[in-house]
Amino acid sequence: MKIIGAILGGLVVAGLYFSWGLDWKSVIVLAVVGTVMIQVSHAKDWREIFTVAGSVCLFVAVVGTLLLLIQLFMGEA
């Protein structure tokens, strides 16, 4: 189930990246999607897929935010 969840999370991330690229809008949407997916209560059986996918989305949203902040401050210097 965790492998399927990781694949689903990767597909969501890839879809957003290829649609909007590394942009604030895609990072915010990814964070919202990850938060909604991770709220599946009592991750057992098939629901574990969404919990893992949500965790992947939130992790990538944090990394994307850090990259965008670095670009923002490097552009200012």
Buried (B, 14 or more C-beta within 10 A) or exposed (E): BEEBBBBBBBEBBEEBBEEBEEBEEBBEBBBEBBEEBBEBEEBEEEBBBBBBBBBBBBBBBBEBBEEBEEEEEEEEE
